[in-house]
Amino acid sequence: MKKFSVIFLILFLILFTAFIKNSTKRTDDQIFVIKENLRSLNKDFENFKLENDYLSSAEKLLEFQYLYFDDELVKNDIRNINTINIRNNKLEIERFRFINE
């Protein structure tokens, strides 16, 4: 009976170790896939950020204005911006409220 319990304990430990090892391997594989996806997304994000910073700089916008629009673009005062709301089937024009006001 004693030999049977020792053999049973050893087999149980071997099976338990194999189960833990497989679980750890699956978890490591999932972590690797997630890290690879993050690396790809970070690369895309850096490219989009660079493109946005490059295209939205004031100098670039002025250059594009002169290059493509000539005199078609006109500067407006930011305080002249209004919002149009539809309430009860009527159009209402309100002064735009800025966050820091």
C-alpha positions as CSV (number, residue, x, y, z in Angstrom):
1,M,0.0,0.0,0.0
2,K,2.9,2.3,0.8
3,K,4.5,1.7,-2.6
4,F,1.2,2.3,-4.3
5,S,0.8,5.7,-2.6
6,V,4.4,6.7,-3.5
7,I,3.9,5.7,-7.1
8,F,0.6,7.5,-7.2
9,L,2.2,10.6,-5.7
10,I,5.0,10.6,-8.2
11,L,2.6,10.1,-11.2
12,F,0.4,12.9,-9.8
13,L,3.4,15.2,-9.5
14,I,4.5,14.4,-13.1
15,L,1.0,15.0,-14.5
16,F,0.6,18.2,-12.4
17,T,4.0,19.5,-13.6
18,A,3.1,18.8,-17.2
19,F,-0.2,20.6,-16.8
20,I,1.5,23.7,-15.3
21,K,4.2,23.6,-18.0
22,N,1.6,23.5,-20.8
23,S,-0.4,26.3,-19.2
24,T,2.7,28.4,-18.8
25,K,3.7,27.8,-22.4
26,R,0.2,28.9,-23.7
27,T,0.4,32.0,-21.5
28,D,3.9,32.8,-22.8
29,D,2.7,32.4,-26.4
30,Q,-0.2,34.7,-25.8
31,I,2.1,37.3,-24.2
32,F,4.4,37.1,-27.2
33,V,1.5,37.6,-29.7
34,I,0.3,40.6,-27.7
35,K,3.7,42.1,-27.6
36,E,4.2,41.7,-31.3
37,N,0.8,43.3,-31.9
38,L,1.7,46.2,-29.6
39,R,5.1,46.7,-31.4
40,S,3.3,46.9,-34.8
41,L,0.7,49.3,-33.4
42,N,3.4,51.5,-31.8
43,K,5.2,51.6,-35.1
44,D,2.0,52.7,-36.9
45,F,1.3,55.2,-34.1
46,E,4.7,56.8,-34.5
47,N,4.3,57.1,-38.2
48,F,0.8,58.7,-37.9
49,K,2.1,61.0,-35.2
50,L,5.0,62.1,-37.3
51,E,2.7,62.6,-40.3
52,N,0.3,64.6,-38.2
53,D,3.1,66.8,-36.6
54,Y,4.6,67.4,-40.0
55,L,1.4,68.2,-41.8
56,S,-0.2,70.3,-39.1
57,S,2.7,72.6,-38.3
58,A,2.0,76.2,-39.0
59,E,4.8,76.6,-41.5
60,K,3.6,73.5,-43.5
61,L,0.0,74.8,-43.5
62,L,1.1,78.2,-44.8
63,E,3.2,76.5,-47.4
64,F,0.3,74.3,-48.5
65,Q,-2.0,77.3,-48.6
66,Y,0.4,79.2,-50.9
67,L,1.1,76.1,-53.0
68,Y,-2.5,74.9,-53.5
69,F,-5.0,77.6,-52.6
70,D,-3.4,80.9,-53.5
71,D,-5.9,83.5,-52.2
72,E,-8.8,81.2,-51.7
73,L,-8.3,80.8,-47.9
74,V,-9.3,83.7,-45.7
75,K,-8.4,84.2,-42.0
76,N,-11.4,84.6,-39.6
77,D,-11.4,85.7,-36.1
78,I,-12.0,82.8,-33.7
79,R,-14.6,84.9,-31.8
80,N,-16.8,85.0,-34.9
81,I,-17.5,81.3,-34.7
82,N,-21.1,80.4,-34.0
83,T,-23.0,77.1,-33.6
84,I,-26.2,76.2,-35.2
85,N,-28.7,74.1,-33.2
86,I,-32.0,72.6,-34.2
87,R,-34.5,72.7,-31.4
88,N,-38.2,72.2,-32.0
89,N,-37.7,72.2,-35.7
90,K,-36.2,75.7,-35.5
91,L,-32.7,76.8,-36.2
92,E,-31.0,78.6,-33.4
93,I,-27.6,80.3,-33.9
94,E,-25.6,80.7,-30.7
95,R,-22.2,82.1,-29.9
96,F,-19.6,79.3,-29.6
97,R,-18.5,78.8,-26.0
98,F,-14.8,78.1,-25.5
99,I,-13.6,75.9,-22.7
100,N,-11.6,78.5,-20.9
101,E,-14.4,81.1,-20.9
